[in-house]
């Protein structure tokens, strides 16, 4: 999930790019993305805080 004001509109690639920026390129060797959609109740709770599921854009951006 995104975090309002910190990772607003971030995709999975954006999260990884930030990790690499601060920790270096050799830090990550595995990336795990949960593709299960949260329940409607969970999504509604996050939406109250303007937070949303992170878009998985790694299939075409990174080769692992």
PDB file of N, H, CA, C and O in Angstrom:
ATOM      1  N   UNK A   1       0.849  -1.171   0.000  1.00  0.00           N
ATOM      2  CA  UNK A   1       0.000   0.000   0.000  1.00  0.00           C
ATOM      3  C   UNK A   1       0.897   1.236   0.000  1.00  0.00           C
ATOM      4  O   UNK A   1       1.988   1.236   0.570  1.00  0.00           O
ATOM      5  N   UNK A   2       0.408   2.284  -0.653  1.00  0.00           N
ATOM      6  H   UNK A   2      -0.478   2.284  -1.116  1.00  0.00           H
ATOM      7  CA  UNK A   2       1.131   3.544  -0.610  1.00  0.00           C
ATOM      8  C   UNK A   2       0.941   4.187   0.758  1.00  0.00           C
ATOM      9  O   UNK A   2       0.053   3.794   1.515  1.00  0.00           O
ATOM     10  N   UNK A   3       1.760   5.159   1.070  1.00  0.00           N
ATOM     11  H   UNK A   3       2.481   5.479   0.456  1.00  0.00           H
ATOM     12  CA  UNK A   3       1.642   5.925   2.307  1.00  0.00           C
ATOM     13  C   UNK A   3       1.507   7.383   1.926  1.00  0.00           C
ATOM     14  O   UNK A   3       2.414   7.962   1.328  1.00  0.00           O
ATOM     15  N   UNK A   4       0.355   7.989   2.277  1.00  0.00           N
ATOM     16  H   UNK A   4      -0.381   7.519   2.763  1.00  0.00           H
ATOM     17  CA  UNK A   4       0.075   9.363   1.886  1.00  0.00           C
ATOM     18  C   UNK A   4       1.202  10.292   2.345  1.00  0.00           C
ATOM     19  O   UNK A   4       1.617  10.266   3.503  1.00  0.00           O
ATOM     20  N   UNK A   5       1.678  11.103   1.417  1.00  0.00           N
ATOM     21  H   UNK A   5       1.340  11.124   0.476  1.00  0.00           H
ATOM     22  CA  UNK A   5       2.707  12.076   1.717  1.00  0.00           C
ATOM     23  C   UNK A   5       4.124  11.531   1.673  1.00  0.00           C
ATOM     24  O   UNK A   5       5.084  12.301   1.669  1.00  0.00           O
ATOM     25  N   UNK A   6       4.265  10.218   1.639  1.00  0.00           N
ATOM     26  H   UNK A   6       3.485   9.592   1.641  1.00  0.00           H
ATOM     27  CA  UNK A   6       5.604   9.623   1.582  1.00  0.00           C
ATOM     28  C   UNK A   6       5.804   8.846   0.287  1.00  0.00           C
ATOM     29  O   UNK A   6       6.807   9.023  -0.404  1.00  0.00           O
ATOM     30  N   UNK A   7       4.852   7.994  -0.032  1.00  0.00           N
ATOM     31  H   UNK A   7       4.037   7.851   0.530  1.00  0.00           H
ATOM     32  CA  UNK A   7       4.965   7.185  -1.245  1.00  0.00           C
ATOM     33  C   UNK A   7       3.707   7.308  -2.099  1.00  0.00           C
ATOM     34  O   UNK A   7       3.339   6.374  -2.810  1.00  0.00           O
ATOM     35  N   UNK A   8       3.061   8.448  -2.027  1.00  0.00           N
ATOM     36  H   UNK A   8       3.360   9.207  -1.449  1.00  0.00           H
ATOM     37  CA  UNK A   8       1.862   8.697  -2.820  1.00  0.00           C
ATOM     38  C   UNK A   8       2.160   8.431  -4.290  1.00  0.00           C
ATOM     39  O   UNK A   8       3.137   8.948  -4.831  1.00  0.00           O
ATOM     40  N   UNK A   9       1.338   7.643  -4.923  1.00  0.00           N
ATOM     41  H   UNK A   9       0.544   7.223  -4.484  1.00  0.00           H
ATOM     42  CA  UNK A   9       1.448   7.316  -6.357  1.00  0.00           C
ATOM     43  C   UNK A   9       2.672   6.466  -6.696  1.00  0.00           C
ATOM     44  O   UNK A   9       2.979   6.306  -7.877  1.00  0.00           O
ATOM     45  N   UNK A  10       3.370   5.926  -5.729  1.00  0.00           N
ATOM     46  H   UNK A  10       3.121   6.056  -4.770  1.00  0.00           H
ATOM     47  CA  UNK A  10       4.518   5.071  -6.019  1.00  0.00           C
ATOM     48  C   UNK A  10       4.054   3.748  -6.629  1.00  0.00           C
ATOM     49  O   UNK A  10       3.025   3.190  -6.248  1.00  0.00           O
ATOM     50  N   UNK A  11       4.833   3.275  -7.572  1.00  0.00           N
ATOM     51  H   UNK A  11       5.669   3.728  -7.882  1.00  0.00           H
ATOM     52  CA  UNK A  11       4.654   1.938  -8.107  1.00  0.00           C
ATOM     53  C   UNK A  11       5.707   1.043  -7.433  1.00  0.00           C
ATOM     54  O   UNK A  11       6.535   1.533  -6.665  1.00  0.00           O
ATOM     55  N   UNK A  12       5.675  -0.238  -7.715  1.00  0.00           N
ATOM     56  H   UNK A  12       5.002  -0.635  -8.339  1.00  0.00           H
ATOM     57  CA  UNK A  12       6.683  -1.140  -7.164  1.00  0.00           C
ATOM     58  C   UNK A  12       8.086  -0.714  -7.602  1.00  0.00           C
ATOM     59  O   UNK A  12       9.022  -0.739  -6.803  1.00  0.00           O
ATOM     60  N   UNK A  13       8.228  -0.329  -8.852  1.00  0.00           N
ATOM     61  H   UNK A  13       7.467  -0.309  -9.502  1.00  0.00           H
ATOM     62  CA  UNK A  13       9.526   0.119  -9.361  1.00  0.00           C
ATOM     63  C   UNK A  13      10.005   1.351  -8.606  1.00  0.00           C
ATOM     64  O   UNK A  13      11.194   1.461  -8.304  1.00  0.00           O
ATOM     65  N   UNK A  14       9.114   2.270  -8.298  1.00  0.00           N
ATOM     66  H   UNK A  14       8.149   2.180  -8.544  1.00  0.00           H
ATOM     67  CA  UNK A  14       9.497   3.473  -7.555  1.00  0.00           C
ATOM     68  C   UNK A  14      10.048   3.118  -6.177  1.00  0.00           C
ATOM     69  O   UNK A  14      11.034   3.704  -5.729  1.00  0.00           O
ATOM     70  N   UNK A  15       9.411   2.157  -5.506  1.00  0.00           N
ATOM     71  H   UNK A  15       8.610   1.681  -5.870  1.00  0.00           H
ATOM     72  CA  UNK A  15       9.903   1.710  -4.197  1.00  0.00           C
ATOM     73  C   UNK A  15      11.315   1.134  -4.326  1.00  0.00           C
ATOM     74  O   UNK A  15      12.197   1.444  -3.525  1.00  0.00           O
ATOM     75  N   UNK A  16      11.512   0.306  -5.326  1.00  0.00           N
ATOM     76  H   UNK A  16      10.796   0.054  -5.977  1.00  0.00           H
ATOM     77  CA  UNK A  16      12.825  -0.313  -5.530  1.00  0.00           C
ATOM     78  C   UNK A  16      13.873   0.733  -5.884  1.00  0.00           C
ATOM     79  O   UNK A  16      14.998   0.683  -5.385  1.00  0.00           O
ATOM     80  N   UNK A  17      13.512   1.673  -6.735  1.00  0.00           N
ATOM     81  H   UNK A  17      12.598   1.713  -7.141  1.00  0.00           H
ATOM     82  CA  UNK A  17      14.448   2.741  -7.096  1.00  0.00           C
ATOM     83  C   UNK A  17      14.897   3.517  -5.860  1.00  0.00           C
ATOM     84  O   UNK A  17      16.071   3.871  -5.750  1.00  0.00           O
ATOM     85  N   UNK A  18      13.981   3.787  -4.928  1.00  0.00           N
ATOM     86  H   UNK A  18      13.027   3.500  -5.017  1.00  0.00           H
ATOM     87  CA  UNK A  18      14.353   4.488  -3.690  1.00  0.00           C
ATOM     88  C   UNK A  18      15.280   3.638  -2.829  1.00  0.00           C
ATOM     89  O   UNK A  18      16.250   4.150  -2.269  1.00  0.00           O
ATOM     90  N   UNK A  19      14.985   2.331  -2.717  1.00  0.00           N
ATOM     91  H   UNK A  19      14.198   1.916  -3.171  1.00  0.00           H
ATOM     92  CA  UNK A  19      15.869   1.457  -1.955  1.00  0.00           C
ATOM     93  C   UNK A  19      17.279   1.454  -2.546  1.00  0.00           C
ATOM     94  O   UNK A  19      18.263   1.541  -1.812  1.00  0.00           O
ATOM     95  N   UNK A  20      17.371   1.356  -3.852  1.00  0.00           N
ATOM     96  H   UNK A  20      16.571   1.285  -4.448  1.00  0.00           H
ATOM     97  CA  UNK A  20      18.674   1.370  -4.522  1.00  0.00           C
ATOM     98  C   UNK A  20      19.363   2.716  -4.311  1.00  0.00           C
ATOM     99  O   UNK A  20      20.571   2.763  -4.080  1.00  0.00           O
ATOM    100  N   UNK A  21      18.616   3.792  -4.389  1.00  0.00           N
ATOM    101  H   UNK A  21      17.635   3.754  -4.576  1.00  0.00           H
ATOM    102  CA  UNK A  21      19.172   5.137  -4.210  1.00  0.00           C
ATOM    103  C   UNK A  21      19.846   5.275  -2.846  1.00  0.00           C
ATOM    104  O   UNK A  21      20.937   5.835  -2.742  1.00  0.00           O
ATOM    105  N   UNK A  22      19.201   4.769  -1.813  1.00  0.00           N
ATOM    106  H   UNK A  22      18.315   4.313  -1.897  1.00  0.00           H
ATOM    107  CA  UNK A  22      19.714   4.951  -0.455  1.00  0.00           C
ATOM    108  C   UNK A  22      20.622   3.823   0.025  1.00  0.00           C
ATOM    109  O   UNK A  22      21.469   4.046   0.889  1.00  0.00           O
ATOM    110  N   UNK A  23      20.462   2.619  -0.516  1.00  0.00           N
ATOM    111  H   UNK A  23      19.773   2.437  -1.219  1.00  0.00           H
ATOM    112  CA  UNK A  23      21.217   1.475  -0.009  1.00  0.00           C
ATOM    113  C   UNK A  23      22.253   0.927  -0.986  1.00  0.00           C
ATOM    114  O   UNK A  23      23.152   0.187  -0.586  1.00  0.00           O
ATOM    115  N   UNK A  24      22.136   1.282  -2.255  1.00  0.00           N
ATOM    116  H   UNK A  24      21.406   1.883  -2.581  1.00  0.00           H
ATOM    117  CA  UNK A  24      23.060   0.789  -3.259  1.00  0.00           C
ATOM    118  C   UNK A  24      22.460  -0.328  -4.092  1.00  0.00           C
ATOM    119  O   UNK A  24      21.491  -0.972  -3.689  1.00  0.00           O
ATOM    120  N   UNK A  25      23.049  -0.551  -5.260  1.00  0.00           N
ATOM    121  H   UNK A  25      23.836  -0.029  -5.588  1.00  0.00           H
ATOM    122  CA  UNK A  25      22.505  -1.519  -6.216  1.00  0.00           C
ATOM    123  C   UNK A  25      22.686  -2.968  -5.803  1.00  0.00           C
ATOM    124  O   UNK A  25      21.908  -3.824  -6.226  1.00  0.00           O
ATOM    125  N   UNK A  26      23.681  -3.264  -4.997  1.00  0.00           N
ATOM    126  H   UNK A  26      24.313  -2.569  -4.654  1.00  0.00           H
ATOM    127  CA  UNK A  26      23.981  -4.652  -4.659  1.00  0.00           C
ATOM    128  C   UNK A  26      23.218  -5.158  -3.438  1.00  0.00           C
ATOM    129  O   UNK A  26      23.504  -6.248  -2.943  1.00  0.00           O
ATOM    130  N   UNK A  27      22.272  -4.397  -2.956  1.00  0.00           N
ATOM    131  H   UNK A  27      22.040  -3.512  -3.358  1.00  0.00           H
ATOM    132  CA  UNK A  27      21.561  -4.763  -1.732  1.00  0.00           C
ATOM    133  C   UNK A  27      20.429  -5.756  -1.998  1.00  0.00           C
ATOM    134  O   UNK A  27      20.215  -6.669  -1.201  1.00  0.00           O
ATOM    135  N   UNK A  28      19.716  -5.593  -3.087  1.00  0.00           N
ATOM    136  H   UNK A  28      19.891  -4.851  -3.734  1.00  0.00           H
ATOM    137  CA  UNK A  28      18.552  -6.429  -3.369  1.00  0.00           C
ATOM    138  C   UNK A  28      18.930  -7.625  -4.234  1.00  0.00           C
ATOM    139  O   UNK A  28      19.577  -7.472  -5.270  1.00  0.00           O
ATOM    140  N   UNK A  29      18.522  -8.816  -3.801  1.00  0.00           N
ATOM    141  H   UNK A  29      17.996  -8.939  -2.959  1.00  0.00           H
ATOM    142  CA  UNK A  29      18.704  -9.973  -4.656  1.00  0.00           C
ATOM    143  C   UNK A  29      17.379 -10.676  -4.935  1.00  0.00           C
ATOM    144  O   UNK A  29      17.290 -11.501  -5.844  1.00  0.00           O
ATOM    145  N   UNK A  30      16.349 -10.349  -4.155  1.00  0.00           N
ATOM    146  H   UNK A  30      16.421  -9.678  -3.417  1.00  0.00           H
ATOM    147  CA  UNK A  30      15.022 -10.919  -4.350  1.00  0.00           C
ATOM    148  C   UNK A  30      13.978  -9.858  -4.063  1.00  0.00           C
ATOM    149  O   UNK A  30      14.103  -9.086  -3.112  1.00  0.00           O
ATOM    150  N   UNK A  31      12.951  -9.828  -4.890  1.00  0.00           N
ATOM    151  H   UNK A  31      12.849 -10.455  -5.662  1.00  0.00           H
ATOM    152  CA  UNK A  31      11.838  -8.900  -4.692  1.00  0.00           C
ATOM    153  C   UNK A  31      10.560  -9.719  -4.671  1.00  0.00           C
ATOM    154  O   UNK A  31      10.300 -10.510  -5.578  1.00  0.00           O
ATOM    155  N   UNK A  32       9.776  -9.523  -3.643  1.00  0.00           N
ATOM    156  H   UNK A  32       9.987  -8.881  -2.906  1.00  0.00           H
ATOM    157  CA  UNK A  32       8.527 -10.253  -3.486  1.00  0.00           C
ATOM    158  C   UNK A  32       7.376  -9.256  -3.552  1.00  0.00           C
ATOM    159  O   UNK A  32       7.355  -8.268  -2.817  1.00  0.00           O
ATOM    160  N   UNK A  33       6.420  -9.522  -4.440  1.00  0.00           N
ATOM    161  H   UNK A  33       6.437 -10.324  -5.037  1.00  0.00           H
ATOM    162  CA  UNK A  33       5.259  -8.643  -4.589  1.00  0.00           C
ATOM    163  C   UNK A  33       4.000  -9.452  -4.318  1.00  0.00           C
ATOM    164  O   UNK A  33       3.748 -10.465  -4.970  1.00  0.00           O
ATOM    165  N   UNK A  34       3.222  -9.001  -3.360  1.00  0.00           N
ATOM    166  H   UNK A  34       3.426  -8.178  -2.830  1.00  0.00           H
ATOM    167  CA  UNK A  34       1.941  -9.644  -3.060  1.00  0.00           C
ATOM    168  C   UNK A  34       0.926  -9.131  -4.079  1.00  0.00           C
ATOM    169  O   UNK A  34       0.650  -7.932  -4.133  1.00  0.00           O
ATOM    170  N   UNK A  35       0.379 -10.024  -4.874  1.00  0.00           N
ATOM    171  H   UNK A  35       0.604 -10.997  -4.830  1.00  0.00           H
ATOM    172  CA  UNK A  35      -0.571  -9.613  -5.915  1.00  0.00           C
ATOM    173  C   UNK A  35      -2.023  -9.848  -5.517  1.00  0.00           C
ATOM    174  O   UNK A  35      -2.932  -9.598  -6.308  1.00  0.00           O
ATOM    175  N   UNK A  36      -2.244 -10.327  -4.297  1.00  0.00           N
ATOM    176  H   UNK A  36      -1.505 -10.530  -3.654  1.00  0.00           H
ATOM    177  CA  UNK A  36      -3.609 -10.559  -3.829  1.00  0.00           C
ATOM    178  C   UNK A  36      -4.263  -9.219  -3.495  1.00  0.00           C
ATOM    179  O   UNK A  36      -3.660  -8.381  -2.824  1.00  0.00           O
ATOM    180  N   UNK A  37      -5.484  -9.019  -3.959  1.00  0.00           N
ATOM    181  H   UNK A  37      -5.974  -9.699  -4.504  1.00  0.00           H
ATOM    182  CA  UNK A  37      -6.222  -7.790  -3.689  1.00  0.00           C
ATOM    183  C   UNK A  37      -6.771  -7.818  -2.262  1.00  0.00           C
ATOM    184  O   UNK A  37      -7.408  -8.794  -1.867  1.00  0.00           O
ATOM    185  N   UNK A  38      -6.533  -6.765  -1.493  1.00  0.00           N
ATOM    186  H   UNK A  38      -6.015  -5.972  -1.814  1.00  0.00           H
ATOM    187  CA  UNK A  38      -7.084  -6.714  -0.133  1.00  0.00           C
ATOM    188  C   UNK A  38      -8.614  -6.714  -0.156  1.00  0.00           C
ATOM    189  O   UNK A  38      -9.231  -6.416  -1.179  1.00  0.00           O
ATOM    190  N   UNK A  39      -9.204  -7.047   0.968  1.00  0.00           N
ATOM    191  H   UNK A  39      -8.702  -7.290   1.799  1.00  0.00           H
ATOM    192  CA  UNK A  39     -10.669  -7.057   1.071  1.00  0.00           C
ATOM    193  C   UNK A  39     -11.220  -5.648   0.862  1.00  0.00           C
ATOM    194  O   UNK A  39     -10.493  -4.663   0.987  1.00  0.00           O
ATOM    195  N   UNK A  40     -12.495  -5.566   0.547  1.00  0.00           N
ATOM    196  H   UNK A  40     -13.085  -6.366   0.445  1.00  0.00           H
ATOM    197  CA  UNK A  40     -13.143  -4.269   0.357  1.00  0.00           C
ATOM    198  C   UNK A  40     -13.056  -3.418   1.612  1.00  0.00           C
ATOM    199  O   UNK A  40     -12.880  -2.202   1.535  1.00  0.00           O
ATOM    200  N   UNK A  41     -13.181  -4.057   2.767  1.00  0.00           N
ATOM    201  H   UNK A  41     -13.324  -5.045   2.830  1.00  0.00           H
ATOM    202  CA  UNK A  41     -13.106  -3.332   4.035  1.00  0.00           C
ATOM    203  C   UNK A  41     -11.714  -2.744   4.241  1.00  0.00           C
ATOM    204  O   UNK A  41     -11.571  -1.601   4.675  1.00  0.00           O
ATOM    205  N   UNK A  42     -10.707  -3.525   3.931  1.00  0.00           N
ATOM    206  H   UNK A  42     -10.824  -4.454   3.578  1.00  0.00           H
ATOM    207  CA  UNK A  42      -9.332  -3.051   4.068  1.00  0.00           C
ATOM    208  C   UNK A  42      -9.062  -1.905   3.107  1.00  0.00           C
ATOM    209  O   UNK A  42      -8.483  -0.891   3.497  1.00  0.00           O
ATOM    210  N   UNK A  43      -9.476  -2.058   1.858  1.00  0.00           N
ATOM    211  H   UNK A  43      -9.946  -2.882   1.541  1.00  0.00           H
ATOM    212  CA  UNK A  43      -9.288  -0.987   0.873  1.00  0.00           C
ATOM    213  C   UNK A  43      -9.998   0.285   1.305  1.00  0.00           C
ATOM    214  O   UNK A  43      -9.454   1.379   1.158  1.00  0.00           O
ATOM    215  N   UNK A  44     -11.211   0.153   1.836  1.00  0.00           N
ATOM    216  H   UNK A  44     -11.653  -0.736   1.956  1.00  0.00           H
ATOM    217  CA  UNK A  44     -11.972   1.324   2.289  1.00  0.00           C
ATOM    218  C   UNK A  44     -11.234   2.043   3.409  1.00  0.00           C
ATOM    219  O   UNK A  44     -11.203   3.273   3.443  1.00  0.00           O
ATOM    220  N   UNK A  45     -10.638   1.281   4.331  1.00  0.00           N
ATOM    221  H   UNK A  45     -10.663   0.282   4.304  1.00  0.00           H
ATOM    222  CA  UNK A  45      -9.889   1.893   5.433  1.00  0.00           C
ATOM    223  C   UNK A  45      -8.717   2.697   4.898  1.00  0.00           C
ATOM    224  O   UNK A  45      -8.506   3.837   5.312  1.00  0.00           O
ATOM    225  N   UNK A  46      -7.954   2.117   3.985  1.00  0.00           N
ATOM    226  H   UNK A  46      -8.125   1.191   3.649  1.00  0.00           H
ATOM    227  CA  UNK A  46      -6.814   2.822   3.394  1.00  0.00           C
ATOM    228  C   UNK A  46      -7.259   4.033   2.582  1.00  0.00           C
ATOM    229  O   UNK A  46      -6.604   5.074   2.619  1.00  0.00           O
ATOM    230  N   UNK A  47      -8.355   3.911   1.855  1.00  0.00           N
ATOM    231  H   UNK A  47      -8.888   3.065   1.825  1.00  0.00           H
ATOM    232  CA  UNK A  47      -8.841   5.019   1.039  1.00  0.00           C
ATOM    233  C   UNK A  47      -9.216   6.223   1.898  1.00  0.00           C
ATOM    234  O   UNK A  47      -9.104   7.364   1.451  1.00  0.00           O
ATOM    235  N   UNK A  48      -9.663   5.972   3.134  1.00  0.00           N
ATOM    236  H   UNK A  48      -9.754   5.045   3.497  1.00  0.00           H
ATOM    237  CA  UNK A  48      -9.949   7.080   4.055  1.00  0.00           C
ATOM    238  C   UNK A  48      -8.709   7.928   4.304  1.00  0.00           C
ATOM    239  O   UNK A  48      -8.825   9.104   4.648  1.00  0.00           O
ATOM    240  N   UNK A  49      -7.536   7.352   4.137  1.00  0.00           N
ATOM    241  H   UNK A  49      -7.442   6.397   3.857  1.00  0.00           H
ATOM    242  CA  UNK A  49      -6.262   8.051   4.348  1.00  0.00           C
ATOM    243  C   UNK A  49      -5.559   8.365   3.031  1.00  0.00           C
ATOM    244  O   UNK A  49      -4.378   8.713   3.018  1.00  0.00           O
ATOM    245  N   UNK A  50      -6.294   8.239   1.920  1.00  0.00           N
ATOM    246  H   UNK A  50      -7.253   7.957   1.931  1.00  0.00           H
ATOM    247  CA  UNK A  50      -5.769   8.483   0.575  1.00  0.00           C
ATOM    248  C   UNK A  50      -4.549   7.609   0.282  1.00  0.00           C
ATOM    249  O   UNK A  50      -3.569   8.065  -0.308  1.00  0.00           O
ATOM    250  N   UNK A  51      -4.629   6.345   0.705  1.00  0.00           N
ATOM    251  H   UNK A  51      -5.425   5.975   1.184  1.00  0.00           H
ATOM    252  CA  UNK A  51      -3.591   5.362   0.452  1.00  0.00           C
ATOM    253  C   UNK A  51      -4.184   4.245  -0.401  1.00  0.00           C
ATOM    254  O   UNK A  51      -5.344   3.870  -0.232  1.00  0.00           O
ATOM    255  N   UNK A  52      -3.379   3.722  -1.314  1.00  0.00           N
ATOM    256  H   UNK A  52      -2.436   4.026  -1.452  1.00  0.00           H
ATOM    257  CA  UNK A  52      -3.893   2.796  -2.321  1.00  0.00           C
ATOM    258  C   UNK A  52      -2.913   1.651  -2.563  1.00  0.00           C
ATOM    259  O   UNK A  52      -1.739   1.759  -2.208  1.00  0.00           O
ATOM    260  N   UNK A  53      -3.383   0.556  -3.163  1.00  0.00           N
ATOM    261  H   UNK A  53      -4.336   0.469  -3.451  1.00  0.00           H
ATOM    262  CA  UNK A  53      -2.465  -0.539  -3.489  1.00  0.00           C
ATOM    263  C   UNK A  53      -1.347  -0.065  -4.424  1.00  0.00           C
ATOM    264  O   UNK A  53      -1.565   0.772  -5.301  1.00  0.00           O
ATOM    265  N   UNK A  54      -0.177  -0.603  -4.224  1.00  0.00           N
ATOM    266  H   UNK A  54       0.000  -1.283  -3.512  1.00  0.00           H
ATOM    267  CA  UNK A  54       0.963  -0.278  -5.076  1.00  0.00           C
ATOM    268  C   UNK A  54       0.812  -1.032  -6.388  1.00  0.00           C
ATOM    269  O   UNK A  54       0.563  -2.237  -6.393  1.00  0.00           O
ATOM    270  N   UNK A  55       0.961  -0.328  -7.488  1.00  0.00           N
ATOM    271  H   UNK A  55       1.163   0.652  -7.484  1.00  0.00           H
ATOM    272  CA  UNK A  55       0.870  -0.946  -8.807  1.00  0.00           C
ATOM    273  C   UNK A  55       2.138  -1.763  -9.072  1.00  0.00           C
ATOM    274  O   UNK A  55       3.252  -1.265  -8.906  1.00  0.00           O
ATOM    275  N   UNK A  56       1.959  -3.014  -9.483  1.00  0.00           N
ATOM    276  H   UNK A  56       1.055  -3.419  -9.618  1.00  0.00           H
ATOM    277  CA  UNK A  56       3.080  -3.884  -9.830  1.00  0.00           C
ATOM    278  C   UNK A  56       3.482  -3.621 -11.278  1.00  0.00           C
ATOM    279  O   UNK A  56       2.826  -4.090 -12.208  1.00  0.00           O
ATOM    280  N   UNK A  57       4.553  -2.873 -11.457  1.00  0.00           N
ATOM    281  H   UNK A  57       5.085  -2.491 -10.701  1.00  0.00           H
ATOM    282  CA  UNK A  57       5.055  -2.567 -12.796  1.00  0.00           C
ATOM    283  C   UNK A  57       6.431  -3.203 -13.029  1.00  0.00           C
ATOM    284  O   UNK A  57       7.192  -2.745 -13.881  1.00  0.00           O
ATOM    285  N   UNK A  58       6.740  -4.242 -12.281  1.00  0.00           N
ATOM    286  H   UNK A  58       6.122  -4.614 -11.589  1.00  0.00           H
ATOM    287  CA  UNK A  58       8.072  -4.841 -12.374  1.00  0.00           C
ATOM    288  C   UNK A  58       8.240  -5.820 -13.516  1.00  0.00           C
ATOM    289  O   UNK A  58       9.368  -6.043 -13.958  1.00  0.00           O
ATOM    290  N   UNK A  59       7.193  -6.401 -14.002  1.00  0.00           N
ATOM    291  H   UNK A  59       6.278  -6.221 -13.643  1.00  0.00           H
ATOM    292  CA  UNK A  59       7.323  -7.428 -15.041  1.00  0.00           C
ATOM    293  C   UNK A  59       8.029  -6.910 -16.281  1.00  0.00           C
ATOM    294  O   UNK A  59       8.736  -7.665 -16.949  1.00  0.00           O
ATOM    295  N   UNK A  60       7.851  -5.639 -16.599  1.00  0.00           N
ATOM    296  H   UNK A  60       7.277  -5.026 -16.056  1.00  0.00           H
ATOM    297  CA  UNK A  60       8.488  -5.094 -17.780  1.00  0.00           C
ATOM    298  C   UNK A  60       9.668  -4.188 -17.447  1.00  0.00           C
ATOM    299  O   UNK A  60      10.363  -3.730 -18.353  1.00  0.00           O
ATOM    300  N   UNK A  61       9.910  -3.919 -16.152  1.00  0.00           N
ATOM    301  H   UNK A  61       9.346  -4.291 -15.416  1.00  0.00           H
ATOM    302  CA  UNK A  61      10.964  -2.981 -15.773  1.00  0.00           C
ATOM    303  C   UNK A  61      12.219  -3.657 -15.271  1.00  0.00           C
ATOM    304  O   UNK A  61      13.322  -3.159 -15.494  1.00  0.00           O
ATOM    305  N   UNK A  62      12.070  -4.785 -14.595  1.00  0.00           N
ATOM    306  H   UNK A  62      11.173  -5.190 -14.414  1.00  0.00           H
ATOM    307  CA  UNK A  62      13.202  -5.482 -14.004  1.00  0.00           C
ATOM    308  C   UNK A  62      13.191  -6.935 -14.420  1.00  0.00           C
ATOM    309  O   UNK A  62      12.128  -7.528 -14.603  1.00  0.00           O
ATOM    310  N   UNK A  63      14.353  -7.500 -14.566  1.00  0.00           N
ATOM    311  H   UNK A  63      15.216  -7.018 -14.417  1.00  0.00           H
ATOM    312  CA  UNK A  63      14.471  -8.934 -14.799  1.00  0.00           C
ATOM    313  C   UNK A  63      15.201  -9.495 -13.599  1.00  0.00           C
ATOM    314  O   UNK A  63      16.330  -9.106 -13.301  1.00  0.00           O
ATOM    315  N   UNK A  64      14.540 -10.418 -12.911  1.00  0.00           N
ATOM    316  H   UNK A  64      13.623 -10.734 -13.153  1.00  0.00           H
ATOM    317  CA  UNK A  64      15.148 -10.992 -11.704  1.00  0.00           C
ATOM    318  C   UNK A  64      15.470 -12.450 -11.909  1.00  0.00           C
ATOM    319  O   UNK A  64      15.987 -13.101 -11.001  1.00  0.00           O
TER     320      UNK A  64
END
